[in-house]
Amino acid sequence: MTHPALQPLPARAAPTPEGAVAARQILDGRRPIQDAFEVAGEYLLSLPRTDSVTISLTTFAPAESHLWTALGGRAWLREWRRPDGRVRSTPPTGSGPDAALMMPWMSQYVRQGVAALADVADLPPEAAQDARELASGHVEAVVGAPLIVGETMVGSMSTISGTAGRWPDDHLADFQLLHGALTARMTIEQERRSLHEAVTMGEQARASQQEFFAALGHELRTPIAAITAYAEVLGDEARAVAGSADPALAAGLAGMVMRDSGVILRASDQLLAVVEDLLSTGRLAADARTAEDVDVADAVRDVLHWHRATAEPTGITVTNRVPAGAVVRARPSAFRQALTNLVGNAIVHNVPGGTVEVTVEPLRGEHGEARLRTSVRDSGPGLDREQLTAAFEPFVRYAGDQTPGTGLGLSLTRTLVERDGGTLGATSSPGAGSVFWIDLPAA
């Protein structure tokens, strides 16, 4: 795709020897990726026609961000300028992403490949915004190209001149060569980052797995030890009584059985609860079904219905404030189980006569995608910062022994939510209750 206002690219022009040297330096994998950007920027700035060189990055975060101008945390700009030049393409430090040059008309051609504009005066009427933006930076001519890694555009690069006129063929040839070299180097760097991230995640997963099984062993050993100890005591007493006709011994054994059997039963219940939590979450996490549209109001209605019997004895009021039409992308069974865990915790850890309220609100993700946050708010005693941080770890419990629970609920809920591309979080403070929330993609 081209336009009469754009300068045709040379079909046969060869890069200069200096440009070839710069390209080899960019492709040198022994040098950091920041060096590749510096070589490209400094070499292109050295060309006679250039007054400014700009590289912008979006999803490809720079390794040395202090050298770049950050725009709202979602984009980074690096500009190389002549010390005495007035040409400028980057906004002031501290600006947001909207302050960057948009150039909507020029951008549609840059996204397709290298595009050269020899004179701003050649822009058509529909490029009025481009003309205004370029004039604000004293720009008269520009060459731009996309930086594409894989199939994703992760930024762009450009050379800018404060003088109108046709771009020399050797300038365009060197620009094309360095653009290709930088794209190739960024692709290699992205693969290196992906590999490093995968290795790091694998190490973290292994460490988490080791910690989980260590904690699991401790949690299982405690009730098993209780069952074993009390069973041995009862066995010893039963053997002592066997064959005896003394009714006092038999009565003593009966009393001991009545007393200790409760301990054994409670330890067995705790053991069974841990196993059930693990099995049910394992089934849901291994569910091969893909995410589908889930009506949040319907799911919340079901979960609150299941929990009303638990809430009524202590006078806790449970309220559904989710409006109709709120829909997320998730596996229905996993979403309901996650909500069940949060609502159950809000009831169990509440105060008599307290409240539990479920709401939903729209959000925007890191890249602007639509998401919904489903929140469970309670009027319980709340948690301090350290307690809240630790609450998501396996087997962490803050309630007394009289309160049922395994300490696995939040940890396993996070596994279910993240499996569907969501996040689990919370806010809390002592005496002010807690809010636990699930963020999921909106349908």
BELPE-V307961 format. One record per helix or strand. SS is the DSSP state (@ for helix, = for strand). FROM is the first residue (numbers start at 1). TO is the last residue. If there is no record, write none. Layout:
ss->SS from->FROM to->TO
ss->SS from->FROM to->TO
This chain:
ss->= from->7 to->7
ss->@ from->17 to->27
ss->@ from->33 to->46
ss->= from->52 to->57
ss->@ from->65 to->67
ss->= from->69 to->71
ss->= from->75 to->81
ss->@ from->97 to->99
ss->@ from->104 to->110
ss->= from->115 to->117
ss->@ from->120 to->122
ss->@ from->125 to->136
ss->= from->141 to->149
ss->= from->152 to->161
ss->@ from->169 to->241
ss->@ from->247 to->285
ss->= from->292 to->295
ss->@ from->296 to->312
ss->= from->317 to->320
ss->= from->327 to->330
ss->@ from->332 to->348
ss->= from->355 to->364
ss->= from->370 to->378
ss->@ from->385 to->390
ss->@ from->409 to->419
ss->= from->423 to->428
ss->= from->434 to->442
